[in-house]
């Protein structure tokens, strides 16, 4: 999974992989800190935010993943990831 994520390069709608570690036998992926939290937290704190634009941004990121060769499927899409 880490090599797939790392191979994506830079895309404005895909969170960058900063690093990878194994902690107590469990793999951990390291991404940049998001001061606004996840999308759910952000929308809860900012009720006037344009949710449609945020969903479009997520869709653009997924399209980027799905059009790779071979396609990449994000298996854990939810407001808190």
LUMPA-952249 format. One record per residue (C-alpha): z, y, x; chain; residue in one letter; residue number from 1. Coordinates in nm, 2 decimals, padded with zeros to 4 digits. Example, Ala and Ser with C-alpha at 12.3 -4.5 7.8 and 13.67 -1.06 7.14 Angstrom:
BEGIN
<rec c3="00.78" c2="-00.45" c1="01.23" chain="A" resn="a" resi="1"/>
<rec c3="00.71" c2="-00.11" c1="01.37" chain="A" resn="s" resi="2"/>
This chain:
BEGIN
<rec c3="00.00" c2="00.00" c1="00.00" chain="A" resn="x" resi="1"/>
<rec c3="00.08" c2="00.24" c1="00.28" chain="A" resn="x" resi="2"/>
<rec c3="-00.25" c2="00.19" c1="00.45" chain="A" resn="x" resi="3"/>
<rec c3="-00.44" c2="00.25" c1="00.12" chain="A" resn="x" resi="4"/>
<rec c3="-00.24" c2="00.57" c1="00.06" chain="A" resn="x" resi="5"/>
<rec c3="-00.29" c2="00.68" c1="00.42" chain="A" resn="x" resi="6"/>
<rec c3="-00.67" c2="00.62" c1="00.40" chain="A" resn="x" resi="7"/>
<rec c3="-00.71" c2="00.87" c1="00.11" chain="A" resn="x" resi="8"/>
<rec c3="-00.72" c2="01.17" c1="00.34" chain="A" resn="x" resi="9"/>
<rec c3="-00.65" c2="01.50" c1="00.18" chain="A" resn="x" resi="10"/>
<rec c3="-00.72" c2="01.57" c1="-00.19" chain="A" resn="x" resi="11"/>
<rec c3="-00.56" c2="01.86" c1="-00.38" chain="A" resn="x" resi="12"/>
<rec c3="-00.45" c2="01.63" c1="-00.66" chain="A" resn="x" resi="13"/>
<rec c3="-00.31" c2="01.35" c1="-00.46" chain="A" resn="x" resi="14"/>
<rec c3="00.04" c2="01.37" c1="-00.30" chain="A" resn="x" resi="15"/>
<rec c3="00.02" c2="01.33" c1="00.08" chain="A" resn="x" resi="16"/>
<rec c3="00.18" c2="01.03" c1="00.25" chain="A" resn="x" resi="17"/>
<rec c3="00.41" c2="01.18" c1="00.52" chain="A" resn="x" resi="18"/>
<rec c3="00.56" c2="00.85" c1="00.64" chain="A" resn="x" resi="19"/>
<rec c3="00.67" c2="00.50" c1="00.58" chain="A" resn="x" resi="20"/>
<rec c3="01.00" c2="00.32" c1="00.65" chain="A" resn="x" resi="21"/>
<rec c3="01.19" c2="00.00" c1="00.57" chain="A" resn="x" resi="22"/>
<rec c3="01.54" c2="00.07" c1="00.46" chain="A" resn="x" resi="23"/>
<rec c3="01.77" c2="-00.23" c1="00.40" chain="A" resn="x" resi="24"/>
<rec c3="01.46" c2="-00.45" c1="00.38" chain="A" resn="x" resi="25"/>
<rec c3="01.29" c2="-00.24" c1="00.11" chain="A" resn="x" resi="26"/>
<rec c3="00.97" c2="-00.03" c1="00.18" chain="A" resn="x" resi="27"/>
<rec c3="01.00" c2="00.34" c1="00.13" chain="A" resn="x" resi="28"/>
<rec c3="00.72" c2="00.59" c1="00.12" chain="A" resn="x" resi="29"/>
<rec c3="00.78" c2="00.94" c1="00.23" chain="A" resn="x" resi="30"/>
<rec c3="00.60" c2="01.23" c1="00.06" chain="A" resn="x" resi="31"/>
<rec c3="00.66" c2="01.61" c1="00.08" chain="A" resn="x" resi="32"/>
<rec c3="00.96" c2="01.74" c1="-00.11" chain="A" resn="x" resi="33"/>
<rec c3="00.87" c2="01.89" c1="-00.44" chain="A" resn="x" resi="34"/>
<rec c3="01.10" c2="02.18" c1="-00.52" chain="A" resn="x" resi="35"/>
<rec c3="01.00" c2="02.17" c1="-00.88" chain="A" resn="x" resi="36"/>
<rec c3="01.08" c2="01.80" c1="-00.92" chain="A" resn="x" resi="37"/>
<rec c3="00.85" c2="01.57" c1="-01.12" chain="A" resn="x" resi="38"/>
<rec c3="00.62" c2="01.68" c1="-01.40" chain="A" resn="x" resi="39"/>
<rec c3="00.88" c2="01.59" c1="-01.67" chain="A" resn="x" resi="40"/>
<rec c3="01.15" c2="01.80" c1="-01.50" chain="A" resn="x" resi="41"/>
<rec c3="00.91" c2="02.09" c1="-01.44" chain="A" resn="x" resi="42"/>
<rec c3="00.80" c2="02.10" c1="-01.80" chain="A" resn="x" resi="43"/>
<rec c3="01.16" c2="02.08" c1="-01.92" chain="A" resn="x" resi="44"/>
<rec c3="01.25" c2="02.38" c1="-01.70" chain="A" resn="x" resi="45"/>
<rec c3="00.93" c2="02.57" c1="-01.77" chain="A" resn="x" resi="46"/>
<rec c3="00.85" c2="02.53" c1="-02.14" chain="A" resn="x" resi="47"/>
<rec c3="00.58" c2="02.79" c1="-02.13" chain="A" resn="x" resi="48"/>
<rec c3="00.39" c2="02.60" c1="-01.85" chain="A" resn="x" resi="49"/>
<rec c3="00.04" c2="02.49" c1="-01.94" chain="A" resn="x" resi="50"/>
<rec c3="00.09" c2="02.11" c1="-01.99" chain="A" resn="x" resi="51"/>
<rec c3="-00.28" c2="02.06" c1="-02.06" chain="A" resn="x" resi="52"/>
<rec c3="-00.37" c2="02.20" c1="-01.71" chain="A" resn="x" resi="53"/>
<rec c3="-00.11" c2="01.97" c1="-01.55" chain="A" resn="x" resi="54"/>
<rec c3="-00.25" c2="01.67" c1="-01.73" chain="A" resn="x" resi="55"/>
<rec c3="-00.61" c2="01.77" c1="-01.63" chain="A" resn="x" resi="56"/>
<rec c3="-00.49" c2="01.79" c1="-01.27" chain="A" resn="x" resi="57"/>
<rec c3="-00.34" c2="01.44" c1="-01.29" chain="A" resn="x" resi="58"/>
<rec c3="-00.67" c2="01.31" c1="-01.44" chain="A" resn="x" resi="59"/>
<rec c3="-00.86" c2="01.47" c1="-01.15" chain="A" resn="x" resi="60"/>
<rec c3="-00.64" c2="01.29" c1="-00.90" chain="A" resn="x" resi="61"/>
<rec c3="-00.68" c2="00.96" c1="-01.09" chain="A" resn="x" resi="62"/>
<rec c3="-01.06" c2="01.01" c1="-01.10" chain="A" resn="x" resi="63"/>
<rec c3="-01.06" c2="01.06" c1="-00.72" chain="A" resn="x" resi="64"/>
<rec c3="-00.87" c2="00.73" c1="-00.68" chain="A" resn="x" resi="65"/>
<rec c3="-01.09" c2="00.54" c1="-00.93" chain="A" resn="x" resi="66"/>
<rec c3="-01.41" c2="00.65" c1="-00.76" chain="A" resn="x" resi="67"/>
<rec c3="-01.31" c2="00.53" c1="-00.42" chain="A" resn="x" resi="68"/>
<rec c3="-01.49" c2="00.23" c1="-00.27" chain="A" resn="x" resi="69"/>
<rec c3="-01.32" c2="00.00" c1="-00.36" chain="A" resn="x" resi="70"/>
<rec c3="-01.15" c2="00.18" c1="-00.66" chain="A" resn="x" resi="71"/>
<rec c3="-00.78" c2="00.24" c1="-00.64" chain="A" resn="x" resi="72"/>
<rec c3="-00.56" c2="00.19" c1="-00.94" chain="A" resn="x" resi="73"/>
<rec c3="-00.22" c2="00.38" c1="-00.96" chain="A" resn="x" resi="74"/>
<rec c3="00.00" c2="00.13" c1="-01.14" chain="A" resn="x" resi="75"/>
<rec c3="00.30" c2="00.35" c1="-01.22" chain="A" resn="x" resi="76"/>
<rec c3="00.18" c2="00.66" c1="-01.40" chain="A" resn="x" resi="77"/>
<rec c3="00.46" c2="00.83" c1="-01.58" chain="A" resn="x" resi="78"/>
<rec c3="00.61" c2="01.18" c1="-01.61" chain="A" resn="x" resi="79"/>
<rec c3="00.87" c2="01.10" c1="-01.34" chain="A" resn="x" resi="80"/>
<rec c3="00.64" c2="00.98" c1="-01.06" chain="A" resn="x" resi="81"/>
